[in-house]
Amino acid sequence: MKAYLYCSLLASLAIAVESSAQEWTRFRGPNGTGISEAKTIPTKWTEKDINWKVALPGEGHSSSVLWGNKIFLTSADENAGKIFVFCVNAEGGATLWKKEFAFTPFKKHKFNSFASSTPAVDAHRVYVTWSTPDRNTIMAFDHAGNALWDRNLGAYKGQHGTGTSPIVYNDKVILANDQEGESFLIALDAKTGEVKWKTPRKSTNACHATPSLHEVKGQKPSLLFNSHAHGISAIDPDNGTLVWEYPTAFDKRTVASPIVASGLIIGSCGQGGGTADYLVAVRPGDPVAGKQAQLAWELRRSAPYVPCPLAYEDLLFLFDDAGIVTCVHAPTGAIRWQERAGGDFFGSPVCVDGRLFCANAAGDVVVIAASDKYQELARNPLRETCHTTPAVAGGRMYIRTMGHLFSIGGKAKEVAKN
């Protein structure tokens, strides 16, 4: 037990050091929380606050990840049949390297893209994934753009295309492959791409959620996964075995990723249109204590389908797809306020120094106080379609629209505009 606690402490310290030094290494930043304490992001932007704006090859909905002064992104050109993996200099926006891969376009949802999965990055490598009906690809590159390994996870079957993103934990790259064909969770050796574990899953509606780590004092960490077939699952990150599960959480497709709010696991499901979307808060199981996972509360009014929830202190903030924002008291599920922000939302909110930033599909970045009293603080137009989630690192915010990448706030040494 002492050895486990010591190893757990070392792992937690490593994660804390990495998160503080490099804020945004996966979808929605540290452990998928979407929270940054940066003090240099303005609430209301002017032209002077935009360090640079650069054109990107192709289009896509994947978000930025950063390590040091390097931004990593993916994109796709449907007409040319190419997937791009590229690296941008965070100081001036110059492209440092770009790799191209051929793909055959296929039928997908009109609101999805062929590059919707956000990369993951660590000190040594960047990991990317994309899927076609014939091949579910995951690759690793070093920070200089050299390809290190490439794994074909098999065919992918999904009505709307794909969108789940990889994460890195303890030298393993972990990916959820919950789809309509052969489904499984998989962990690959980050250095070699070799399979460390592979957990079979039931197949129903494809899932687009990205896992997160659940840590409770005195317990071994577990990975949280959302899916239609399995509900909310906690998985041992060392071997892929099931720790606990709440299998009846969802009766529809899952897109938003799981988060932890006031000790509860939050997840949502939907089918488009908004009328049947709902969100659950589940009290996690504890096999050692003989406790099963239990439903704490649920929300069936203006619940988000695509955007991920955000927990800040004891509040839960929900941007639903149709533009209604809800503030919930996370421990009880009581609604504190519910207001219309305007527009459709496909990206997820982030919280920067107590303010919520979320871009609607028209490219307006709405800024709302992360408070139990509603207060819209600003509305910053990007004037271009945006389905992505902002990234915050080094005191700057990076927002990817359909065709451009913006750097906002902080102190830039160089300025480049295309």
N, C-alpha and C positions, 0 to 999 in steps of 0.2 A: 504494500500500500504506500509506504514511504517513497519507494522507487517511482511508483506511478505519479504521486503528487509532485515529485521533483521534476520528472519528465514533462508533466503537464505545465508546471510553472515555467520551465524553459521554453516550451512551445508558445505559451501565452506571451512571454517576454519577447520572443522573436516576432510574433505577430504585431505586438505593440510597437516595437522598434520600426518594423517595416511600414506600418500604417502611418506613424508619425513622420518618417522620413520621406515616404513616397505615398501620397494620400490616395491615389486613385489607380488601383492595380487590377480592377475587375469591374463588371457591370455594377453601377451605383456605389463604387468606392468601397471603403473598409467594411468587409463582411456584408455588402449589399445594403447597408443602412441608409445611404444617401446623405450622410451628415458630415459637414465640414465646419471647423471653427475658424476658418479664414476671416480676417478682418479687412481685407483689401478689395472686396467685391462690392461695387456700388449698388445701391437699391435702384436708382434711376440712372440710366446710361445716357451719355452724350457721345458724340463722335470722338471726343478726346479719351473716352474710357475704352474704346475699341483699339487694342494694340495692333491687330492685323486681322485681315479677312482674306482667305486664300481659296481658290477654286480647287475642287477635288475631282479626281477622275471618276467617271461613272456616277452612280447614285447608291444610296443605302440608308438604312435606319440603325446601323450599329453605332454605338457611342465610343468616345475616346477613352483610352487608358494611357497612363503616363508612368515613366520611370526616369527620374532626373529631368533632363531637358528633351526627352524624346517622347513624342506622341505616336501611338500605334492605332491604326484604323483599318477597316476593310471597306470595299466598295465593289460595285458590279456594273458592267456595261452590257445591258441586255442585247442591244443590237450587234455588238461585236462578239458576244458570247465570251466575256472575260470577267474573271474575279480578280480584284486587286487587293494585295496586302501591302501596306506602305507605312513609312515612318516620316514624321514631320518634326522639324526643329521647333521646340516650344518658344524659343527666343524670337524668331523672326518669321516662322511659318514656311520656311523653305523645305521642300521634299528632300529627305536624306537618302531614301531608297524606296524602290517600288518593285514588286514582283507581280507577274501576271500568270493566271491559270485559266485554261479553256474550260467552259461549261456549256451545256445545252439548256437554254431556257425551257421552263416547264410551267404548267398551270399552277397558280398560287392565288391567294386572296389579293384583291386589288389594293388593300391597305398595307400589305406586307411588301418586302423587298427581297432581292436575291442576296443581300448582304445585311441581314438583321441581327446576326449573332455578334456580340461584343467580344473582343479579344480579352485574354488575361495575360498579365506580365509579372515576372519576378526579376531578381537581380541578374539573372543569366539569360533568360529566354522570353519570347512572346509566343502565345499559343492562340491559334485561330481555328474556327470550325465553320463549315458550310455544308449544305446537303443538296443533292439532286435525287431523283427517284432511283438512280443506279448506284449512287455512292454517297456515303456519309463520311465526310473528310474531317480529320483533325491533324493539324501540322504544328511544328515548332520551328522557330527561327531564333538565331542569336540576335542581339541588339543591332548588329551590323547588317542584318538581312540575309545571312547565310542559312539555307535550309538545313535543319538538323535531323528531323525525322518526319515521316508522313504515314498515317495509319488510315486504312479504309475500314470503317466500322460496319460495312454492309449496306444494303439497300435502305432507303428511307421512304416511308409511305405516310403522307400527311396531307389532308385536304387543303390546307392553307399555306403550305410551305413550312419552313422551320424558323426558329428564333431563339432557342435556348443557348446560353453562353457557358463556357468553361470557367472553372475556378481552380486556384492552386492552393493546396493545403499539405504541409509537411512533405514537400518534394513529390507530390502526386498531383496530376492534372485530372480533375473530376468532371464528368459530363453526364447529364441526364439524357437518355435516349428513349424517352417514353413516346411512342408513336403508334400508328395504326398497323405497322408490320411487327417484326421481331423487336421487342422492347427490352432494355436493360439499363442499369446504371453501371458506369465503368470508371475505374481509376487507372491511369497510366503513369509509369515512371516518367517524371518530368525531364530527366536527362536523356533517356533512351527511347521512350514511347512504348516500352514493354508493358503488357497488362499486369497490373498488381492484383486487381480483383475485378470480377464482373458479376453483377447480381441480376438474374433474370426478373422480368416484370410482366404483369398482364398487359395486354394490348387493347386499348379502346381509342378514344380521341387522343390525337397527338397533344403533347404538353409543351409549352413554350417557357416554362418557369426556370429560373436559375437558382441552384441551391445556396444555402447559407449555413454558417456554423452556429450551433446552439451550445452555449457554455453555461453550466450551472456549477457553483462552488461546491467542491467535494464530489462531483460526478465527472465521469469521462465525457469529453466533448462528443457531440454527434452532428451529423449533417442532416439538414431539413430539406425535404423534397415535396413538392405539390404535384398531384396528377389526378386526372379523372378516375383512373382505375384503382388507385391506392389511397386516395385522399391525402392526408398529411402523414409522411413517414419520417422517422428518425433512424438514421443509418450509421453504423460504426465506421468511421473514416479509415480505420486500419485494415479492415477485412471485408467491408461491404455487407455485414450481417445486419438484420433488422433488430433495432433496439425497442421501438414501440411504433404503433401505427394507429391512426384514427381513420379507418377505411371509408366511412360513410360521410366524410366531410363535404364531398362535391358530387353533384349529379350531372355536371356539365364540364366543358373544356376548361383547363387552367392555363392562364397566360401570365398573370402577375406572379412574382416570386414571393416565397414566404419570408416573413420578418418576425422578430420577437418584440412584443410591446408589453411592458409591465409583467413579464414572466409568462405571457400567453403567446401562443403561436398563431399568427394571423395569415389567412389565405382567402382567396376568392375564386369564383368561377363564373362562367357566363356562356352565352351563345350569340352575342351580338344583338343589337336592338335595345338592350338595357332593361327590358321589363322583367326578365327572369334572373338577372345577375344577383348574386348575393355573396356576402363575406362572413367568415366564421372566425371566432376566437376560441382556440382549443387549449385546455390546460394539459401540459405535456405529461406523458406517462413516466413512471419510475419503476422499472422491473425489479430493482433491488428491494424497494419498499413494497412491492406487490400492488402498485397503483396503475390503473388503466388510464389512458388518455380520455378526457371528458370535454364535452362542449361547455364552454363558459357562457358565451352569448353569440348571437348572430345579428347581422344587419341585412335587411332585405329592401332597403329604400336607398336608391342612388348609390349602389355599391359599385366599385370599379371592376371592370373586366380586364382591360389591358394595362392601365397604369398600376404600378406597385404602390402599396400603402407606405406611409412614413410615420415612424414613431419618434416623438420628441418629448422627453420627460414623461409625464403620465398621460400625454395626449396622442391620439392617432389621427392623422390627416389623410383624407381620401379624396383624390381627384377622379371623378368618374368620367367615362368616355364622352358623355354629353355635356361636360362643362360644369357640373355641380360639385362644389367642394364641401366636404363634411368634416367637422371636428368632433371627435368622439373621446369621451373619458375612457381610456384603454382598460382599466381594471374592471369597469362595470358595463361598458357598452352604451352608456347614456350619451345622447347627442347634445353637444354644447352649442353648436350652430351649424347651419347649412345654408350656403349661398351659391348663386350662379356666377361663375367666373367668366363665362362666355367662350364659345368655340368648342371644337372637339379636341379631346386629349388622347394621344397615343403614347407619348413619352411619360416618364415618371418624375415626381417632384424630388428635389434635393433641398436640404435645409442648410443654410450658410449663416452662421452667427445669429440664429434665432429668426431667420426669414426663409420662407418657402419660395423656391423658384421652380416654375414649371412652364414649359413651352406648349402652346396649343398647335394644332395642325397648320394654322395659318401663319405661324411663326411669331406670335406675340408671346413674350416671356412674362407671365403674370407673377408678381411678387406679393406675397401675403404674409402678414405677421404670424409666426408660429405661437399662437396665443389662444386662450379659451374665449376671447372676444374677437369677432371678425373685423379685420382691417386690411383692405387692399392698399398696398404701399406704392405700387408702380405697375406700369404696363410698357414693356420695352419691345418695339417692333423689330424683327429681323427681316421682314418682308420676303420671306421664302418659306415654302412648305417645310415643316419640321415634325418628325415623329420620334425624336431621340431624347435622351436624358442628359443633362449637363454633367460635365466632369469638373472637379475643382482640385487643383494641385499647385503648389508653389505660389499661393496667393492669387491665382488667376482662375477664371472660369472659361471652359472650352465648350462651345456648343456647335454641334454638327447639324446643319440643315441638309436639305436634299442634295445640294450641290456645292456647299461651302463649309469651311470651318472657321469659327470666330474665336479670337482670344480677347478676353474682357477683364479689366481690372488689373491690380498689381502694378508693377513697374516694369515695363518692357524696355529692353536695350536696343531693339531694332523694330522697325515698322515696315511691313510689306503688305501691299494690297493688289489684288488681281481683279 
